[in-house]
């Protein structure tokens, strides 16, 4: 999807893919996921990795 958006709309959409990839790498190393904190505030139940 980001590749399609990058080719049709703007190449800046590739930054979204890079940001998500770096966030996944950071959370796998540190065990802290900023997205999990945001989802928890919205009432989404935590999974087995981040609770």
Beta strands, then each sheet from edge to edge (+ up, - down):
end
